[in-house]
């Protein structure tokens, strides 16, 4: 253990982009493990981004060497193509006492472990963009050196911005396709429904308000009612009514099959990106 460091003291966020900022913001608002500003540092190399993060959050921005020395937990929140650079920079400064939490899409725990020869615990995470409003869905998986305590620390960290589930790493590509990319599918559907409202003669602002609130209310019903989506749909679908006419058209146009194919394609692309990262 590094002098003056406990097993859970200090957090370094490597990458101050959207996900890194979302986690920083959630933690500072009081999410568990309830870090203070003095216990968090950020590693970021874009000057404009540094100024923004310092101005908005009063946070220290440091180089990667200082980040590793001052923090027991290192959150890697960079783009997949930047992972080799980050691992090379961390390799001489990370010890077996560190916990590495990665939200880099498609990067396996084995890849990170190979890049950090000291043998730290690694937990791989797949959050999604609703982390920006504290409504993320995140799946986490343990690397070969991570135990239940490490998973719990990572879970506490990601819980600051939403819900967390534990899954085997072999399922993370499917998770990426389903919930990681999932917000885009909903935004795409909402966009199409707003266009439909305009086609039917409604002003854009009104169509957007109607659909967005309908989406929010429907999501809360799904989450809180405990009922299967089929039951909730059938409750809206009266015999010979408007809803069943719409559902028939969705089925005629193969919307269900298109969604299945789209999510499968996202899973396949996630696998491809992971294989490419492994070979780099």
DOVO-377753 format. One record per residue: residue number from 1; residue in one letter; x, z, y of N, C-alpha, C in turn; chain. Coordinates in steps of 0.2 Angstrom, whole numbers, padded with zeros to 4 digits. Example, Ala and Ser with C-alpha at 12.3 -4.5 7.8 and 13.67 -1.06 7.14 Angstrom:
- seq,type,n_xx,n_zz,n_yy,ca_xx,ca_zz,ca_yy,c_xx,c_zz,c_yy,mol
- 1,A,0066,0039,-0028,0062,0039,-0022,0066,0039,-0016,A
- 2,S,0064,0035,-0011,0068,0036,-0005,0064,0039,0000,A
END
This chain:
- seq,type,n_xx,n_zz,n_yy,ca_xx,ca_zz,ca_yy,c_xx,c_zz,c_yy,mol
- 1,X,0004,0000,-0006,0000,0000,0000,0004,0000,0006,A
- 2,X,0003,-0004,0011,0007,-0004,0017,0006,0002,0021,A
- 3,X,0011,0005,0025,0011,0011,0028,0005,0011,0033,A
- 4,X,0001,0016,0033,-0004,0017,0038,-0011,0014,0036,A
- 5,X,-0011,0010,0030,-0017,0006,0029,-0020,0009,0023,A
- 6,X,-0027,0010,0024,-0031,0012,0018,-0033,0006,0014,A
- 7,X,-0037,0007,0009,-0039,0001,0005,-0044,-0003,0008,A
- 8,X,-0048,0000,0013,-0053,-0003,0017,-0052,-0004,0024,A
- 9,X,-0046,-0003,0027,-0045,-0003,0034,-0043,-0009,0036,A
- 10,X,-0045,-0011,0042,-0043,-0018,0045,-0046,-0024,0042,A
- 11,X,-0048,-0028,0046,-0051,-0035,0044,-0048,-0040,0048,A
- 12,X,-0045,-0045,0045,-0043,-0051,0049,-0047,-0057,0047,A
- 13,X,-0050,-0060,0052,-0054,-0066,0051,-0049,-0072,0053,A
- 14,X,-0048,-0076,0047,-0043,-0082,0048,-0048,-0088,0049,A
- 15,X,-0049,-0090,0056,-0053,-0096,0057,-0059,-0093,0061,A
- 16,X,-0059,-0095,0068,-0064,-0093,0072,-0069,-0098,0074,A
- 17,X,-0071,-0102,0069,-0077,-0107,0069,-0083,-0103,0069,A
- 18,X,-0088,-0107,0067,-0095,-0105,0067,-0096,-0099,0062,A
- 19,X,-0094,-0100,0055,-0095,-0095,0050,-0091,-0089,0052,A
- 20,X,-0084,-0090,0054,-0080,-0084,0056,-0083,-0080,0062,A
- 21,X,-0086,-0084,0067,-0089,-0081,0073,-0096,-0077,0070,A
- 22,X,-0099,-0080,0066,-0106,-0077,0064,-0104,-0070,0060,A
- 23,X,-0099,-0070,0056,-0097,-0064,0053,-0095,-0059,0058,A
- 24,X,-0091,-0061,0062,-0088,-0057,0068,-0094,-0053,0072,A
- 25,X,-0098,-0058,0074,-0104,-0055,0078,-0108,-0050,0074,A
- 26,X,-0110,-0052,0068,-0114,-0048,0064,-0111,-0041,0062,A
- 27,X,-0104,-0041,0061,-0101,-0035,0060,-0100,-0030,0066,A
- 28,X,-0099,-0033,0072,-0099,-0030,0078,-0106,-0027,0080,A
- 29,X,-0111,-0030,0078,-0118,-0028,0080,-0120,-0022,0075,A
- 30,X,-0116,-0020,0071,-0117,-0014,0067,-0118,-0015,0059,A
- 31,X,-0116,-0021,0057,-0117,-0023,0050,-0112,-0019,0046,A
- 32,X,-0113,-0018,0040,-0108,-0014,0035,-0102,-0019,0034,A
- 33,X,-0096,-0016,0033,-0094,-0009,0034,-0093,-0007,0041,A
- 34,X,-0096,-0009,0046,-0097,-0007,0052,-0090,-0006,0055,A
- 35,X,-0086,-0011,0056,-0080,-0012,0059,-0081,-0011,0066,A
- 36,X,-0076,-0008,0070,-0075,-0008,0077,-0071,-0014,0079,A
- 37,X,-0071,-0015,0086,-0067,-0020,0089,-0060,-0019,0087,A
- 38,X,-0058,-0013,0087,-0051,-0011,0086,-0048,-0013,0079,A
- 39,X,-0053,-0013,0074,-0051,-0014,0067,-0052,-0021,0065,A
- 40,X,-0053,-0026,0070,-0054,-0033,0068,-0050,-0037,0072,A
- 41,X,-0046,-0042,0069,-0042,-0047,0073,-0044,-0054,0070,A
- 42,X,-0043,-0059,0074,-0045,-0066,0073,-0039,-0070,0073,A
- 43,X,-0038,-0075,0069,-0033,-0080,0069,-0036,-0086,0071,A
- 44,X,-0034,-0089,0076,-0037,-0095,0079,-0032,-0099,0083,A
- 45,X,-0031,-0106,0082,-0026,-0109,0085,-0028,-0114,0091,A
- 46,X,-0035,-0115,0092,-0037,-0119,0097,-0038,-0115,0104,A
- 47,X,-0034,-0116,0109,-0034,-0112,0115,-0041,-0111,0118,A
- 48,X,-0046,-0116,0118,-0052,-0115,0121,-0056,-0110,0117,A
- 49,X,-0055,-0111,0110,-0059,-0106,0106,-0056,-0099,0106,A
- 50,X,-0050,-0098,0107,-0047,-0092,0108,-0050,-0088,0115,A
- 51,X,-0050,-0092,0120,-0053,-0090,0126,-0060,-0088,0125,A
- 52,X,-0064,-0092,0122,-0071,-0090,0121,-0072,-0084,0117,A
- 53,X,-0068,-0083,0111,-0069,-0077,0107,-0067,-0071,0111,A
- 54,X,-0062,-0071,0114,-0059,-0065,0118,-0064,-0064,0123,A
- 55,X,-0067,-0069,0127,-0071,-0067,0132,-0078,-0064,0130,A
- 56,X,-0081,-0067,0124,-0087,-0065,0122,-0087,-0058,0118,A
- 57,X,-0082,-0057,0114,-0082,-0052,0110,-0076,-0046,0111,A
- 58,X,-0072,-0048,0116,-0067,-0043,0117,-0062,-0042,0112,A
- 59,X,-0061,-0047,0107,-0057,-0046,0101,-0050,-0048,0102,A
- 60,X,-0046,-0046,0098,-0039,-0048,0098,-0038,-0054,0094,A
- 61,X,-0034,-0059,0097,-0032,-0065,0093,-0025,-0064,0092,A
- 62,X,-0023,-0065,0085,-0016,-0064,0083,-0014,-0069,0079,A
- 63,X,-0007,-0069,0078,-0005,-0074,0073,-0006,-0072,0066,A
- 64,X,-0005,-0076,0061,-0007,-0075,0054,-0002,-0069,0051,A
- 65,X,0004,-0069,0053,0009,-0063,0051,0006,-0057,0053,A
- 66,X,0004,-0056,0059,0002,-0049,0062,-0005,-0048,0058,A
- 67,X,-0009,-0053,0057,-0016,-0052,0054,-0015,-0049,0047,A
- 68,X,-0010,-0052,0043,-0009,-0049,0036,-0006,-0042,0037,A
- 69,X,-0002,-0040,0041,0001,-0034,0042,-0004,-0028,0044,A
- 70,X,-0008,-0030,0048,-0013,-0025,0051,-0020,-0024,0047,A
- 71,X,-0021,-0029,0042,-0027,-0029,0039,-0027,-0029,0032,A
- 72,X,-0031,-0024,0029,-0032,-0024,0021,-0036,-0029,0018,A
- 73,X,-0041,-0032,0022,-0045,-0037,0020,-0044,-0043,0025,A
- 74,X,-0043,-0049,0021,-0042,-0055,0025,-0047,-0060,0023,A
- 75,X,-0051,-0062,0028,-0057,-0067,0027,-0055,-0074,0029,A
- 76,X,-0054,-0078,0024,-0052,-0085,0026,-0058,-0089,0027,A
- 77,X,-0059,-0091,0033,-0065,-0095,0035,-0063,-0102,0039,A
- 78,X,-0059,-0105,0035,-0056,-0112,0038,-0059,-0118,0034,A
- 79,X,-0058,-0124,0036,-0061,-0130,0033,-0056,-0131,0026,A
- 80,X,-0059,-0133,0021,-0056,-0134,0015,-0049,-0138,0016,A
- 81,X,-0049,-0143,0020,-0043,-0147,0021,-0037,-0143,0024,A
- 82,X,-0039,-0137,0027,-0034,-0133,0030,-0031,-0127,0026,A
- 83,X,-0034,-0127,0020,-0032,-0121,0015,-0025,-0121,0013,A
- 84,X,-0022,-0126,0012,-0015,-0126,0010,-0010,-0123,0015,A
- 85,X,-0012,-0125,0022,-0008,-0123,0027,-0009,-0115,0028,A
- 86,X,-0015,-0113,0027,-0016,-0106,0028,-0013,-0102,0022,A
- 87,X,-0013,-0104,0016,-0010,-0101,0010,-0002,-0101,0011,A
- 88,X,0000,-0106,0013,0008,-0106,0015,0010,-0101,0020,A
- 89,X,0006,-0100,0025,0007,-0096,0030,0006,-0088,0028,A
- 90,X,0002,-0087,0023,0000,-0081,0021,0005,-0078,0015,A
- 91,X,0008,-0083,0012,0011,-0082,0005,0016,-0076,0006,A
- 92,X,0020,-0076,0011,0026,-0071,0012,0023,-0064,0015,A
- 93,X,0017,-0064,0017,0015,-0058,0020,0009,-0054,0016,A
- 94,X,0006,-0057,0011,0001,-0054,0008,0004,-0050,0002,A
- 95,X,0001,-0044,0000,0003,-0040,-0005,-0003,-0040,-0010,A
- 96,X,-0001,-0037,-0016,-0006,-0035,-0021,-0011,-0031,-0019,A
- 97,X,-0010,-0027,-0013,-0015,-0022,-0011,-0020,-0026,-0006,A
- 98,X,-0019,-0032,-0004,-0024,-0035,0000,-0030,-0037,-0004,A
- 99,X,-0036,-0038,0000,-0042,-0041,-0003,-0043,-0048,0001,A
- 100,X,-0043,-0053,-0003,-0044,-0060,0001,-0051,-0062,-0001,A
- 101,X,-0055,-0063,0005,-0062,-0065,0004,-0062,-0072,0007,A
- 102,X,-0064,-0077,0003,-0064,-0084,0006,-0071,-0087,0006,A
- 103,X,-0072,-0090,0012,-0078,-0094,0013,-0077,-0101,0014,A
- 104,X,-0071,-0103,0012,-0069,-0110,0012,-0072,-0114,0007,A
- 105,X,-0076,-0119,0008,-0081,-0122,0004,-0077,-0126,-0002,A
- 106,X,-0078,-0125,-0008,-0075,-0129,-0013,-0069,-0126,-0016,A
- 107,X,-0066,-0121,-0012,-0059,-0119,-0014,-0060,-0113,-0019,A
- 108,X,-0057,-0114,-0025,-0058,-0110,-0031,-0053,-0104,-0030,A
- 109,X,-0055,-0098,-0033,-0051,-0092,-0033,-0044,-0094,-0036,A
- 110,X,-0044,-0098,-0041,-0038,-0099,-0045,-0033,-0103,-0040,A
- 111,X,-0036,-0108,-0036,-0031,-0111,-0031,-0028,-0106,-0026,A
- 112,X,-0032,-0101,-0023,-0030,-0096,-0019,-0025,-0092,-0022,A
- 113,X,-0026,-0090,-0028,-0021,-0086,-0032,-0015,-0089,-0033,A
- 114,X,-0015,-0095,-0034,-0008,-0099,-0035,-0005,-0099,-0029,A
- 115,X,-0008,-0099,-0023,-0005,-0100,-0017,-0002,-0093,-0014,A
- 116,X,-0004,-0088,-0017,-0003,-0081,-0015,0001,-0077,-0021,A
- 117,X,0007,-0078,-0022,0010,-0076,-0028,0010,-0068,-0029,A
- 118,X,0009,-0064,-0024,0009,-0057,-0024,0003,-0054,-0029,A
- 119,X,-0002,-0059,-0030,-0007,-0057,-0034,-0013,-0052,-0031,A
- 120,X,-0015,-0054,-0025,-0020,-0050,-0022,-0027,-0052,-0025,A
- 121,X,-0032,-0047,-0025,-0039,-0048,-0027,-0042,-0054,-0022,A
- 122,X,-0045,-0058,-0026,-0048,-0064,-0022,-0056,-0064,-0024,A
- 123,X,-0060,-0064,-0019,-0067,-0065,-0020,-0069,-0072,-0016,A
- 124,X,-0072,-0076,-0019,-0075,-0083,-0016,-0082,-0082,-0014,A
- 125,X,-0084,-0084,-0008,-0091,-0083,-0006,-0093,-0090,-0004,A
- 126,X,-0100,-0091,-0004,-0103,-0097,-0002,-0109,-0095,0002,A
- 127,X,-0108,-0094,0009,-0113,-0092,0013,-0117,-0099,0016,A
- 128,X,-0122,-0098,0020,-0125,-0104,0023,-0126,-0103,0031,A
- 129,X,-0127,-0108,0035,-0127,-0107,0042,-0133,-0102,0045,A
- 130,X,-0138,-0100,0041,-0142,-0095,0044,-0138,-0088,0045,A
- 131,X,-0132,-0088,0043,-0128,-0082,0045,-0128,-0081,0053,A
- 132,X,-0129,-0087,0056,-0129,-0087,0063,-0134,-0082,0066,A
- 133,X,-0140,-0081,0062,-0145,-0077,0064,-0147,-0072,0060,A
- 134,X,-0141,-0070,0056,-0141,-0064,0051,-0146,-0065,0046,A
- 135,X,-0148,-0071,0044,-0152,-0073,0038,-0149,-0077,0033,A
- 136,X,-0142,-0076,0032,-0139,-0080,0027,-0141,-0078,0020,A
- 137,X,-0140,-0083,0016,-0140,-0082,0008,-0133,-0083,0006,A
- 138,X,-0129,-0078,0003,-0122,-0079,0001,-0122,-0077,-0006,A
- 139,X,-0118,-0081,-0010,-0116,-0080,-0017,-0109,-0078,-0017,A
- 140,X,-0107,-0073,-0021,-0100,-0071,-0021,-0098,-0071,-0029,A
- 141,X,-0091,-0073,-0030,-0088,-0073,-0036,-0081,-0070,-0036,A
- 142,X,-0080,-0066,-0042,-0073,-0063,-0042,-0068,-0068,-0045,A
- 143,X,-0062,-0067,-0042,-0056,-0070,-0045,-0053,-0066,-0051,A
- 144,X,-0048,-0068,-0054,-0045,-0064,-0060,-0042,-0057,-0058,A
- 145,X,-0041,-0056,-0052,-0038,-0049,-0050,-0043,-0045,-0047,A
- 146,X,-0049,-0047,-0046,-0054,-0044,-0042,-0059,-0040,-0047,A
- 147,X,-0060,-0033,-0045,-0064,-0029,-0049,-0071,-0028,-0046,A
- 148,X,-0075,-0023,-0048,-0081,-0022,-0045,-0080,-0019,-0038,A
- 149,X,-0075,-0015,-0037,-0074,-0012,-0030,-0073,-0018,-0025,A
- 150,X,-0069,-0022,-0027,-0067,-0028,-0023,-0074,-0032,-0021,A
- 151,X,-0078,-0033,-0027,-0084,-0037,-0026,-0089,-0033,-0021,A
- 152,X,-0089,-0026,-0022,-0093,-0022,-0017,-0091,-0023,-0010,A
- 153,X,-0084,-0023,-0009,-0082,-0023,-0002,-0083,-0030,0001,A
- 154,X,-0083,-0035,-0003,-0085,-0042,-0001,-0092,-0042,0001,A
- 155,X,-0096,-0039,-0004,-0103,-0039,-0003,-0105,-0036,0003,A
- 156,X,-0102,-0030,0005,-0104,-0026,0011,-0102,-0030,0017,A
- 157,X,-0096,-0034,0017,-0094,-0038,0022,-0099,-0044,0024,A
- 158,X,-0101,-0047,0019,-0106,-0053,0020,-0113,-0051,0021,A
- 159,X,-0115,-0045,0019,-0121,-0042,0020,-0123,-0041,0028,A
- 160,X,-0117,-0041,0032,-0118,-0040,0039,-0122,-0046,0042,A
- 161,X,-0123,-0052,0038,-0126,-0058,0041,-0132,-0060,0036,A
- 162,X,-0134,-0056,0031,-0139,-0058,0027,-0139,-0055,0020,A
- 163,X,-0142,-0059,0015,-0142,-0056,0008,-0136,-0059,0004,A
- 164,X,-0135,-0055,-0001,-0129,-0057,-0005,-0131,-0056,-0012,A
- 165,X,-0129,-0061,-0017,-0130,-0061,-0024,-0123,-0062,-0027,A
- 166,X,-0122,-0059,-0033,-0116,-0060,-0037,-0117,-0066,-0042,A
- 167,X,-0113,-0070,-0043,-0114,-0076,-0048,-0107,-0077,-0051,A
- 168,X,-0107,-0080,-0057,-0100,-0082,-0060,-0098,-0088,-0056,A
- 169,X,-0091,-0089,-0055,-0089,-0094,-0051,-0091,-0101,-0054,A
- 170,X,-0092,-0102,-0060,-0094,-0108,-0063,-0101,-0111,-0060,A
- 171,X,-0105,-0106,-0057,-0111,-0108,-0054,-0111,-0109,-0046,A
- 172,X,-0105,-0109,-0043,-0104,-0109,-0036,-0105,-0116,-0034,A
- 173,X,-0104,-0121,-0037,-0105,-0128,-0035,-0113,-0129,-0035,A
- 174,X,-0116,-0127,-0040,-0124,-0127,-0039,-0126,-0123,-0033,A
- 175,X,-0124,-0117,-0032,-0126,-0113,-0026,-0124,-0117,-0020,A
- 176,X,-0119,-0120,-0020,-0117,-0124,-0014,-0122,-0130,-0012,A
- 177,X,-0124,-0133,-0018,-0129,-0138,-0017,-0136,-0136,-0015,A
- 178,X,-0138,-0130,-0018,-0144,-0127,-0017,-0145,-0123,-0010,A
- 179,X,-0141,-0118,-0009,-0142,-0114,-0003,-0137,-0116,0002,A
- 180,X,-0131,-0118,0000,-0126,-0119,0005,-0128,-0125,0009,A
- 181,X,-0130,-0131,0006,-0133,-0136,0010,-0140,-0136,0011,A
- 182,X,-0143,-0131,0008,-0151,-0130,0009,-0154,-0131,0016,A
- 183,X,-0151,-0127,0021,-0154,-0127,0027,-0155,-0135,0030,A
- 184,X,-0150,-0139,0028,-0151,-0146,0030,-0157,-0149,0027,A
- 185,X,-0158,-0148,0021,-0164,-0151,0018,-0171,-0148,0022,A
- 186,X,-0171,-0142,0024,-0177,-0140,0027,-0177,-0143,0034,A
- 187,X,-0171,-0143,0038,-0171,-0146,0044,-0174,-0153,0044,A
- 188,X,-0171,-0157,0039,-0173,-0164,0038,-0181,-0164,0037,A
- 189,X,-0184,-0160,0033,-0191,-0160,0032,-0195,-0158,0038,A
- 190,X,-0192,-0153,0042,-0196,-0151,0048,-0195,-0157,0053,A
- 191,X,-0190,-0161,0053,-0189,-0166,0058,-0194,-0172,0056,A
- 192,X,-0195,-0173,0050,-0200,-0178,0048,-0207,-0176,0049,A
- 193,X,-0208,-0170,0049,-0215,-0167,0050,-0217,-0167,0058,A
- 194,X,-0212,-0166,0062,-0213,-0167,0069,-0214,-0174,0071,A
- 195,X,-0210,-0178,0068,-0211,-0186,0069,-0219,-0187,0067,A
- 196,X,-0221,-0185,0061,-0228,-0186,0059,-0233,-0184,0064,A
- 197,X,-0231,-0178,0067,-0236,-0175,0072,-0236,-0180,0078,A
- 198,X,-0230,-0182,0080,-0230,-0187,0086,-0234,-0193,0084,A
- 199,X,-0233,-0196,0078,-0237,-0202,0076,-0244,-0201,0076,A
- 200,X,-0247,-0195,0075,-0254,-0193,0075,-0256,-0191,0082,A
- 201,X,-0252,-0192,0087,-0254,-0191,0094,-0252,-0185,0097,A
- 202,X,-0249,-0180,0094,-0247,-0174,0097,-0241,-0174,0101,A
- 203,X,-0240,-0171,0107,-0234,-0170,0111,-0229,-0167,0106,A
- 204,X,-0222,-0170,0108,-0217,-0167,0104,-0216,-0160,0104,A
- 205,X,-0217,-0157,0110,-0216,-0149,0110,-0221,-0146,0106,A
- 206,X,-0227,-0148,0106,-0232,-0145,0102,-0231,-0146,0095,A
- 207,X,-0230,-0152,0093,-0228,-0153,0086,-0223,-0149,0083,A
- 208,X,-0217,-0148,0087,-0212,-0144,0085,-0214,-0136,0084,A
- 209,X,-0218,-0134,0089,-0220,-0127,0089,-0224,-0126,0083,A
- 210,X,-0229,-0130,0082,-0233,-0130,0076,-0229,-0129,0069,A
- 211,X,-0225,-0134,0068,-0221,-0135,0062,-0216,-0129,0061,A
- 212,X,-0212,-0127,0067,-0207,-0122,0066,-0211,-0115,0064,A
- 213,X,-0216,-0113,0067,-0219,-0107,0066,-0222,-0108,0059,A
- 214,X,-0225,-0113,0057,-0228,-0114,0050,-0222,-0113,0045,A
- 215,X,-0216,-0116,0046,-0210,-0115,0042,-0208,-0108,0041,A
- 216,X,-0208,-0104,0047,-0206,-0097,0047,-0211,-0093,0043,A
- 217,X,-0218,-0094,0045,-0223,-0090,0041,-0223,-0092,0034,A
- 218,X,-0222,-0098,0032,-0222,-0100,0025,-0216,-0096,0021,A
- 219,X,-0210,-0096,0024,-0204,-0093,0021,-0205,-0086,0020,A
- 220,X,-0208,-0083,0025,-0209,-0075,0024,-0214,-0074,0019,A
- 221,X,-0219,-0078,0018,-0224,-0077,0013,-0221,-0078,0006,A
- 222,X,-0216,-0083,0005,-0212,-0084,-0001,-0208,-0078,-0003,A
- 223,X,-0205,-0075,0003,-0200,-0070,0002,-0204,-0063,0000,A
- 224,X,-0210,-0062,0003,-0213,-0056,0003,-0219,-0055,-0002,A
- 225,X,-0222,-0061,-0003,-0228,-0060,-0007,-0227,-0059,-0015,A
- 226,X,-0221,-0061,-0017,-0219,-0061,-0024,-0223,-0066,-0028,A
- 227,X,-0226,-0070,-0025,-0230,-0075,-0029,-0226,-0082,-0030,A
- 228,X,-0227,-0085,-0035,-0224,-0092,-0037,-0226,-0097,-0031,A
- 229,X,-0221,-0101,-0029,-0223,-0107,-0024,-0229,-0111,-0026,A
- 230,X,-0230,-0112,-0033,-0236,-0115,-0035,-0242,-0112,-0033,A
- 231,X,-0242,-0105,-0034,-0248,-0101,-0032,-0250,-0102,-0025,A
- 232,X,-0244,-0101,-0021,-0245,-0101,-0014,-0248,-0108,-0012,A
- 233,X,-0245,-0114,-0015,-0247,-0120,-0013,-0255,-0121,-0015,A
- 234,X,-0256,-0119,-0021,-0263,-0120,-0023,-0268,-0116,-0019,A
- 235,X,-0266,-0111,-0016,-0271,-0107,-0012,-0272,-0111,-0005,A
- 236,X,-0268,-0116,-0004,-0270,-0120,0002,-0273,-0127,0000,A
- 237,X,-0273,-0128,-0006,-0275,-0135,-0009,-0282,-0134,-0011,A
- 238,X,-0288,-0136,-0007,-0294,-0136,-0010,-0296,-0142,-0013,A
- 239,X,-0301,-0142,-0017,-0303,-0148,-0021,-0306,-0154,-0016,A
- 240,X,-0303,-0160,-0017,-0305,-0165,-0012,-0304,-0164,-0005,A
- 241,X,-0299,-0160,-0003,-0297,-0158,0004,-0292,-0162,0006,A
- 242,X,-0290,-0160,0012,-0284,-0164,0016,-0277,-0163,0012,A
- 243,X,-0276,-0157,0010,-0270,-0155,0007,-0268,-0159,0001,A
- 244,X,-0273,-0159,-0004,-0272,-0163,-0010,-0271,-0170,-0009,A
- 245,X,-0274,-0173,-0004,-0273,-0180,-0002,-0265,-0181,0000,A
- 246,X,-0263,-0176,0004,-0256,-0176,0006,-0251,-0175,0000,A
- 247,X,-0253,-0171,-0004,-0248,-0169,-0010,-0248,-0176,-0014,A
- 248,X,-0254,-0179,-0015,-0254,-0185,-0019,-0249,-0190,-0016,A
- 249,X,-0249,-0191,-0010,-0244,-0196,-0007,-0237,-0194,-0008,A
- 250,X,-0236,-0187,-0007,-0229,-0185,-0008,-0227,-0187,-0016,A
- 251,X,-0231,-0186,-0020,-0230,-0187,-0027,-0229,-0195,-0028,A
- 252,X,-0233,-0199,-0025,-0233,-0206,-0026,-0226,-0209,-0023,A
- 253,X,-0224,-0205,-0018,-0217,-0208,-0015,-0211,-0204,-0018,A
- 254,X,-0212,-0200,-0024,-0207,-0198,-0027,-0203,-0192,-0024,A
- 255,X,-0206,-0189,-0019,-0202,-0184,-0015,-0199,-0178,-0020,A
- 256,X,-0203,-0176,-0025,-0200,-0171,-0029,-0194,-0174,-0033,A
- 257,X,-0194,-0180,-0035,-0188,-0183,-0039,-0183,-0184,-0034,A
- 258,X,-0184,-0186,-0028,-0179,-0187,-0023,-0175,-0180,-0021,A
- 259,X,-0179,-0175,-0021,-0175,-0169,-0020,-0171,-0166,-0025,A
- 260,X,-0173,-0167,-0032,-0169,-0166,-0037,-0163,-0170,-0037,A
- 261,X,-0164,-0176,-0036,-0158,-0181,-0036,-0153,-0179,-0030,A
- 262,X,-0156,-0177,-0024,-0152,-0175,-0019,-0147,-0169,-0020,A
- 263,X,-0151,-0164,-0023,-0147,-0158,-0024,-0142,-0159,-0030,A
- 264,X,-0143,-0163,-0035,-0139,-0165,-0040,-0133,-0168,-0037,A
- 265,X,-0134,-0173,-0032,-0128,-0177,-0029,-0124,-0172,-0025,A
- 266,X,-0127,-0167,-0021,-0123,-0162,-0018,-0119,-0158,-0022,A
- 267,X,-0121,-0156,-0028,-0117,-0152,-0033,-0111,-0156,-0035,A
- 268,X,-0113,-0163,-0037,-0107,-0167,-0039,-0102,-0168,-0034,A
- 269,X,-0104,-0169,-0027,-0099,-0169,-0022,-0095,-0163,-0021,A
- 270,X,-0098,-0157,-0022,-0095,-0151,-0022,-0089,-0150,-0027,A
- 271,X,-0091,-0153,-0033,-0086,-0153,-0039,-0080,-0158,-0037,A
- 272,X,-0082,-0163,-0034,-0077,-0168,-0032,-0072,-0165,-0027,A
- 273,X,-0075,-0162,-0022,-0070,-0158,-0017,-0066,-0153,-0020,A
- 274,X,-0069,-0149,-0025,-0065,-0144,-0028,-0059,-0147,-0032,A
- 275,X,-0061,-0152,-0036,-0055,-0155,-0040,-0050,-0158,-0035,A
- 276,X,-0052,-0161,-0030,-0047,-0164,-0025,-0043,-0158,-0022,A
- 277,X,-0046,-0152,-0020,-0042,-0147,-0018,-0037,-0144,-0023,A
- 278,X,-0039,-0144,-0029,-0035,-0141,-0035,-0029,-0146,-0035,A
- 279,X,-0029,-0152,-0034,-0024,-0157,-0035,-0019,-0157,-0029,A
- 280,X,-0021,-0154,-0024,-0017,-0154,-0018,-0011,-0149,-0018,A
END
